[in-house]
Amino acid sequence: MPLPPTRHDWPRLLGQLAVQLDTGRIYNRDLDELFVALAAADVARTRRMYIRSRTTPHPR
């Protein structure tokens, strides 16, 4: 069973995804599912930034 990607893997993996999208190596039929997953990741990122900004002490 493969290990899940770590935080160090994501920049490389997302870069590879961008290249595959640019070069047409991902089928159009797979784009909807991919975009749903990317949208979910963006929502999670936005939620994390909101939570983080509310818990970070404000400089005086």
Phi, psi and omega in degrees: 000125181290149178283146176293151179299147176262175180300333179283338182278331190299316179302316179294315181295317179292326174297317177296321177299315179301317179297315180295323176294315181298324185266003177074022181277356175249129183294145177303325181295341181265353186293319181301313180296320179295316181293327176297316180295319179293323177295320178296321178295321179293321177297317179296321178296315179297317179298317180296318180295322179295312181297317181296319182292332180279340182259348180281130178297138180279133178293148181255000000 
